[in-house]
Amino acid sequence: MPDKFDSGHVVLPVVHPDGLHDIAVPKDTMLDDLHSSLMDSDYHLSIPAPKSPTAEGSIEHSESFRKTAFDAWQMADLGRKSGEAGTYLDAGGKPGKLAWNDSPRGERGSVKITEPTDAMGSIHTHPNDRIDKPSDDDREIAKRVKKTIFVVSRSGLWSVDPIGVVTQVFQGPGWMEKKKKKK
């Protein structure tokens, strides 16, 4: 039998350091008040991780994101160099300047990305001779900073959301190419 009780609340998924919680919020709650209350309690608004491929209009489909990923992949010599290229994505999704870090073969790769506090996340490459999807370190960093981390590799584009969920967004390198205009 369906539950006919309507509490007048909206249920939202939110990220907390100890996991994803669903909270009930009165429909007339002001967004500023909700945001402030959540932040004061270590919560962060969340949208469940998208499945591959992501929806048209998302940051991964933007021309600037694809260009940044392409430029980083070129800087990494299509993953043949032993190192990582990367940058941050500001609050509006615009990328910062790409950085490069060499790392000797057989050692853990990394790239130091200094980002503004309001950055939405970061993007970096993984070399072909290492793991192609996000590493354990990538997952831990995403959870610690509560931001999305994107990884470009030989197998495509991966994302790690703020609670550490890994999703393959696109397969292969073709997603970085410019979209052909419809005639």
C-alpha positions as CSV (number, residue, x, y, z in Angstrom):
1,M,0.0,0.0,0.0
2,P,1.5,3.4,-1.0
3,D,2.3,5.9,1.7
4,K,-0.1,8.8,1.4
5,F,1.7,10.9,4.0
6,D,3.2,14.1,2.5
7,S,5.5,15.8,5.0
8,G,5.8,18.9,2.8
9,H,9.5,18.2,2.5
10,V,11.9,17.7,-0.4
11,V,14.5,14.9,0.0
12,L,18.0,15.8,-1.1
13,P,21.2,13.7,-1.3
14,V,24.0,15.4,0.4
15,V,27.7,14.4,1.0
16,H,29.0,14.2,4.5
17,P,32.5,13.0,5.5
18,D,31.0,9.7,6.7
19,G,29.0,9.1,3.5
20,L,26.0,10.1,1.4
21,H,22.9,11.0,3.4
22,D,19.3,11.8,2.3
23,I,17.9,14.8,4.2
24,A,14.4,16.2,4.2
25,V,14.1,19.9,3.8
26,P,10.9,22.0,4.0
27,K,9.8,23.2,0.5
28,D,9.9,26.8,1.4
29,T,13.5,26.8,2.8
30,M,15.6,29.6,1.3
31,L,18.6,28.2,-0.6
32,D,21.1,30.5,1.2
33,D,19.8,29.2,4.6
34,L,20.0,25.6,3.4
35,H,23.5,26.0,2.0
36,S,24.8,27.8,5.2
37,S,23.3,25.1,7.5
38,L,24.8,22.3,5.4
39,M,28.2,23.8,5.3
40,D,28.2,24.4,9.0
41,S,27.5,20.7,9.5
42,D,30.2,19.4,7.1
43,Y,27.6,18.6,4.5
44,H,28.0,19.4,0.8
45,L,25.2,19.4,-1.8
46,S,25.6,16.4,-4.1
47,I,24.2,15.1,-7.3
48,P,24.6,11.3,-7.8
49,A,27.4,10.4,-10.2
50,P,26.3,10.3,-13.8
51,K,26.6,7.2,-15.9
52,S,28.7,7.2,-19.1
53,P,28.3,9.3,-21.2
54,T,27.3,12.4,-19.3
55,A,24.4,14.6,-20.3
56,E,24.8,17.1,-23.1
57,G,25.5,20.5,-21.6
58,S,27.7,19.1,-18.7
59,I,31.2,20.5,-18.3
60,E,32.7,17.4,-20.0
61,H,30.9,18.4,-23.2
62,S,32.1,22.0,-23.2
63,E,34.6,23.1,-25.8
64,S,37.0,24.5,-23.2
65,F,37.0,21.3,-21.2
66,R,37.7,19.2,-24.3
67,K,40.4,21.6,-25.4
68,T,42.1,21.5,-22.0
69,A,42.0,17.7,-21.9
70,F,43.4,17.6,-25.5
71,D,46.2,20.0,-24.6
72,A,47.1,18.0,-21.5
73,W,47.1,14.8,-23.5
74,Q,49.3,16.4,-26.1
75,M,51.6,17.7,-23.3
76,A,51.8,14.1,-22.1
77,D,52.7,13.0,-25.7
78,L,49.5,10.9,-25.8
79,G,50.4,9.2,-22.5
80,R,53.9,8.1,-23.8
81,K,55.8,10.5,-21.4
82,S,56.4,9.3,-17.9
83,G,54.7,12.1,-16.0
84,E,51.4,13.9,-15.6
85,A,49.9,17.1,-17.0
86,G,47.0,18.9,-15.2
87,T,45.2,22.0,-14.1
88,Y,42.2,23.1,-12.0
89,L,38.7,24.0,-13.2
90,D,37.5,27.3,-11.7
91,A,34.0,27.8,-10.3
92,G,32.7,28.5,-13.8
93,G,34.5,25.4,-15.3
94,K,37.2,27.4,-17.0
95,P,40.6,25.8,-16.8
96,G,43.8,27.3,-15.3
97,K,47.2,27.0,-16.8
98,L,48.4,23.5,-17.5
99,A,51.3,22.2,-15.3
100,W,53.6,19.3,-16.0
101,N,55.5,17.0,-13.7
102,D,58.0,14.4,-14.8
103,S,58.1,11.2,-12.8
104,P,60.6,8.3,-13.3
105,R,59.2,5.1,-14.7
106,G,58.2,2.8,-11.9
107,E,57.5,5.6,-9.5
108,R,54.1,7.0,-8.5
109,G,53.1,9.9,-10.8
110,S,51.7,13.2,-9.6
111,V,51.1,16.7,-10.7
112,K,51.0,19.6,-8.3
113,I,47.8,21.7,-9.0
114,T,47.3,24.9,-7.0
115,E,43.7,25.8,-7.3
116,P,41.5,28.7,-6.1
117,T,39.3,27.8,-3.1
118,D,36.2,28.0,-5.2
119,A,37.5,25.7,-7.9
120,M,35.0,23.0,-8.9
121,G,37.7,20.4,-9.4
122,S,40.8,19.4,-11.5
123,I,41.8,17.4,-14.5
124,H,45.1,15.5,-15.1
125,T,46.6,12.8,-17.3
126,H,47.8,9.3,-16.5
127,P,50.7,7.9,-18.5
128,N,50.2,4.7,-20.6
129,D,52.6,2.7,-18.5
130,R,50.5,3.2,-15.3
131,I,46.9,2.7,-14.2
132,D,44.6,4.3,-16.7
133,K,41.7,4.9,-14.3
134,P,41.7,7.1,-11.2
135,S,44.2,5.8,-8.6
136,D,43.5,5.3,-4.9
137,D,45.3,8.6,-4.3
138,D,42.9,10.4,-6.7
139,R,39.9,9.0,-4.8
140,E,41.3,10.0,-1.5
141,I,42.1,13.5,-2.7
142,A,38.6,14.0,-4.2
143,K,37.1,13.0,-0.8
144,R,39.4,15.1,1.2
145,V,39.0,18.3,-0.9
146,K,35.3,17.5,-1.7
147,K,35.7,18.2,-5.4
148,T,35.6,16.3,-8.7
149,I,38.8,15.0,-10.2
150,F,38.9,14.1,-13.9
151,V,41.5,11.7,-15.3
152,V,42.5,11.6,-19.0
153,S,44.1,8.3,-20.1
154,R,44.5,5.9,-22.9
155,S,41.1,4.4,-22.1
156,G,39.2,7.7,-22.1
157,L,37.9,10.2,-19.5
158,W,37.2,9.2,-15.9
159,S,35.8,11.2,-13.0
160,V,36.0,10.8,-9.2
161,D,33.2,12.6,-7.4
162,P,33.5,14.2,-4.0
163,I,32.6,11.0,-2.1
164,G,35.1,8.9,-4.1
165,V,32.8,7.3,-6.7
166,V,34.7,6.5,-9.9
167,T,32.8,6.8,-13.3
168,Q,34.1,6.3,-16.8
169,V,32.7,9.3,-18.6
170,F,33.9,8.6,-22.1
171,Q,35.8,5.7,-23.7
172,G,38.8,6.2,-25.9
173,P,40.5,9.5,-26.9
174,G,37.9,10.5,-29.6
175,W,35.7,12.4,-27.1
176,M,38.3,15.2,-27.0
177,E,37.8,16.0,-30.7
178,K,35.8,19.1,-31.7
179,K,32.2,18.5,-32.4
180,K,31.3,18.6,-36.1
181,K,28.7,21.3,-36.8
182,K,25.4,20.1,-38.1
183,K,24.6,21.2,-41.7
